[in-house]
């Protein structure tokens, strides 16, 4: 073996040792960052168990599909989504806590109490919510301006179908959504742990970590990356809750005579207060830009007539104060008179007032359960998770 070959082998060995040492040092820095971010002995509102919970756990019990003879109304139907979980199935540990307070992190504005929040801080709390988001602290090397970092942050706004949001600690001491003109001393990111369809998974989280590190390098920040196994457990737990509370209630109107002409029906629905959306859906507006329930003609756009209409309420997306179910039934009864129809179930059996009243009672129980789980129906949290 020549001297040149020996020199090359020695140089290669030195290079490999150097690379290995550098990687170990980077792992050590990342580990210490995580330990600093999560070293407090706070209580995690997402993972409380047993007597540690501030509010007793409530297992989902909403079922209107006849699966529970003791409570189910025989002529009602409940549509459930989110991976096929039934609205009355146990969804694992239910969510609880004292109003979604932050789990001890100084980067979570909710820790100051709702009464003390400014409008900007309240909006920040809804964007990065410790109850439904994985918190991603970003320690800054120096204060930064919002207009400088916003274009970089915009490059990481979605992982899979999970939104990523950011808030900043303004130099005035308030947490707020990052805006042009603002100057921030700390940043906090948050990725939503679950949606109506899926939980955050390992592939999405790995992608998030890789992209977040690149973003952090560009804005001069050090990210604190939570342990993947813990995040996956929280995501699956939240998704179980979402799946087991993903309830939609529908009632049908069946014509008492000939099928309705779609062209004539459109005028009647507009008089009833429905809006026609660009996608062809009929929605009953709630007066604040949202809607209470929807209506389907059950036919394609090419059809000229229909014998049946379906009104559908997305239960977790409508606040109890709006009485979405009551409004939907009142609308159905008004259309009965207007269109000469009968309110029926999926099997074309008439729905009596007694059956409708029983369903209304179960809807109220469902709302109470969601309230006790700190994800009230119609709240910002519920809208983020279910809508």
N, C-alpha and C positions, 0 to 999 in steps of 0.2 A: 504494500500500500504506500503510495507516494505521500510526500509531505503536504502537497496540495489537497489530496483527499482527506488526510487527517485534519487539516485546517478547516476544510469545509464541514466535516462532521462535527468538530468542536464548535464552530460558529453556529451550526444548526441546533446543537444541544443548548447553547446559551440562549438562542432565540426562543426555543420552546419553553425553557424555564422562565424566561421573562414574560412570555404571553400568559403562562399558567399563573404566575405571581400576580400579574395585573388583573386577571379575571377574578382571582380570589379576593384581591383588594376591593374591586368593584362590588362583589357579593357582600363583603363585610360592610361597606358603606351603605348599601341598600338595606341590609339587615338592621343596622343601627338606626337608619331613618325611620323604618317601620316601628322599631322598638320605642323610639322617642315619641312617635305619633300616637301609639297605642299603649303607652306604659301606665296611664292612669287606671285606677281601679273602678272606673265608672261602670254603670249597669247598661248593657246593650238592650235597647227597647225592642229590637227585632228578635232577640234570642232568649228572652226571659222564660223561665220555667218554674212551675210549681208555685211556692210561696213567695218567690222573688218578684212576681208580677204585681204591679200596682193595682191592676184590675183583674178579677178572675177571668180565666179563659172561657170562651164561648165556642163550642163546636157548632158548625153550620147545621141548621135544622130546617131551612126553607125548602118545602117540597109541595108542589101543586099538581104533581102528575099522577096522583093516586097511589104512590108507592107506600104511603103511610095511611092505613085505613082510619087511624084515629084523628088525623088532622087534614087530610087531603080532600079538596072539593072534587067530586067525581067528574064534573063537566068542565073543569078549567084545564088549561094547558100551560105548562111552563117550558120555555125554550132555554136550554143551558148550553154554554159553549166552553171554550178553554180546554181543549184536549179531551172532551167527552165526559168530564166529571159532572155528575148530576148535582142539581142544586140542593138536594137533601143529603148528599154523601158527606161523610166526615172528611174535612180537608186538612187534617193534621192540626198543629198548634195554631190557634187563632191569634190574631194580632191584638195587643193591648198596650196600655201605657198611659201616661198622663198627658194626653193631648199631643203626642208625637214630639215630646221634648228631645232635644239633642242629647246624645249619650256622652255628655261630659266634654266634648271637644270644644275648645275655644273658638274654632272656626265655624261653629254651627250657631247662627244667629238666634234660633229658637230658644236657646238657653236663657235668654234675658227675660222671657215671659211675654205672652202675646200682648198684654196691656201696654208694654213699653215700646213696642215695635213701631217704627215709622212706616209709612206706606212702602218706601223702598226696601226696608228691612223685611217687611212682611212678604213682599214679592220675592225677595231673595230666599226666604224660608220655603216658599212654595216651589222654587226652582230646584234647590238642593235640599231635599227633605231626608233627614236621617232615618225615617221610618220606611221609606220605599226606595231610597238611593244608596248605592255604595259610595261612601265619601272618599274623595281623592284630594288630600291636602297638597298644596303646591307652595313650598317655602321660597320666597323671593330673595335674591341676593341683594336687591335694592328696590326702592319704590319704583313702580312703573306706571305709565300713562295708559289709560284705556284705549285710546286711539292707536297706540303702538302694538298692543297685544291682541286686540280684537280680530284683526285679519288672520293671525296665527291660530287663535282659538276656534275660529270658524271652520278650520280644516278638520276638526274633530268634534262633530256635532251628533254623530249617529254611529252606533256599533250594532250591526244586525238591524233589528227594528227598535232598539233601545236608545232613547235620546240621552245625550250628554249635555249637561248644563254647567255653567260657571258663575260664581259670584266672587266679589272682592271686598276686602276690608279697606274702606275708604280712609284717607288720612284724617277725616273728621271722627273716626271711631265707629262708624256704622257699616254693617254689611249691606251690600246692594248688588243688583245686577250690574255687570261691567258695562260702562257706557263711555262714549267719547267725551273727553274732557276730565274724566275722573282720574284720580291718582290713588294707587292701591299699594298697601304694604304686605298684604297676604292674599292668596287666592285659594279658592276651594272649588274643586270639581265634583261632579256627582253623576254617576251613570245609573239609570233606572234598572232595578233588579229584575223586574218582570213586567210583562205586558199581558194583554188579554189572551194572547196566543201562546207565548212561550216564556220561559225563564231565561235569564242571562246564562249562557253556557260557557264551557271551558274555552272553546275556540274563539268566541266573541271576546272573552276576557283577555285572552292572550293577545288578540289583535289590539284591544284597548290599551294594554300595558305598553306594547311596542310603539304605538302611535303617540301615546301620552308622553313617553320619554322623549320622543322627537320634538313634540310641542314644547315640553319643559326646557329642553336644551336651547331651543330657539328664543324663548322669552327670558332665559336666565333664571330658571326655577329648579328646585329639587323636589320631585314627587315622592310622596310616601305611599307605597303600593301595599294594599292589604293582602293578606294571605289568600291564595286562590281557593283553597278548600273551604275556608270560612265563608268567603263570598258566595261560593256555589251553594252552600248549605242555606244561607239566608235567602238566596234567590229562589231556590226550590220551595222553601217554606212560604215565601210570599206568593209564589205562583199557585201553591195549593189553596191558599186563602182566596185568591182571585178566581180560580177555577170553580171552587165550591160556592161562590157567591155570584157567579155569572148567570143571573136569572133574567129572562125576558118573558113577559106575559102578553098573550094575545087573545083577542076575542074576534069572532067572525060575524059578519052580516050576510045573510042569505036572502036573495030576492024572494018575495012571495008570489011573483008573477014571472013575466018574461025577463030574460037577462037584460041588464042595463046597457045602454049604448055608451061607450066610453066618451064620446063627444058631449053627450048630455050630462054624464056623470061628472065631468070636469067642472062644469058650471056649479053643480050642486055642492061639490067639495070646496070650491072657492068661497061660496056663500057661507059654508060652515066654518070658514076661517083657515083652511089648509093652504099652505104655500107649495108650489110645484118647484122642486129643485132642478138644476140643470141635468142631473143624472136620472130624472124621471120620478124621483121619490116624492111622495106627498107627506109633508110634515106639518104638525101643529106647533106654531111658534110659541115660545114661553114669554115673549115680550122683552127679552134681554139678549137677543142674538142666538139663543139656543132653541131647542125644541122639546116638547113634552113627550110626544109619541109620534109614530109614523103610521101611514096607511098604505097597503098594497092592494092592487087590483087583481093580483094572482094570475095575470095573463101577460103575454109579451106585448111590446109596443105595436106589433103588427096586427094584433087582435082588435076587433071592432066592438065586441061586447064582453061582458063578464057577469056571471051569476052570483059572485061572491067577493066580498071585501074583507080584509084582515087588518085590524088595528093592533099595533104592537108597542108595548112599553118596555124600554130598557131600564129595569128597576134600579140598579145601582147608580145610574147616571142622572137620576131626577131626585132632587131634595124632597124630603117628606113634606116640607111646608108648601110645596107646589101641588101636592096631592095628585100626582100624575095618573094614578089608577082611577081615582074619582073623576078626574077630568076626562079620561078616556071613555069611561062608562057613560058619563053624561053626553059626550059627543056621539057615542054609539046609539044611545036612546033617541037623540035628536035626529040622527040619520034614519033611524027606524021609521019615524013619522014622515020624514022628508022623502024617503025612497021606497016606502012600503016594504020593509024588510023585517027579519027576525034575527035576534042575537042568538047564535048557536056556538057549540063547541066544534072540535075538529071532526066529530062524527055526525055533525048536522043535528045534534040534539039541542033543543032550546035550553038556554041558560036562565034559570029563575033568579029573581031578586035575592032569594035566600042564599043561593050558591055564590052570587056575586058579592054579597055581604060577607060571606065566609072568607072568600079570597081577599077582600079588603082587609080583614082582620089579620090574615097571615102576612100581607104586605107590611102592615104596621110592625108586626113582630120581626120581620126581616130588617126593617129600618132600625129598630131598636138594637138588634144584634150588630149591625154595621157600626152604629154609633158607639157601642161599648167596645168595639175593636179599634177605635180611633181612626176609622176610615168611613166617615159618615157618607151616606148616599148623596150624590150631587156635589160633594166637596171637591176642592181642587185635587186632593189625593185620589178620590174615586174617579174623577174625570181622567186623570193621567193614567190610571190603571185599566179602566174599563172602556174608555171612549176613544 
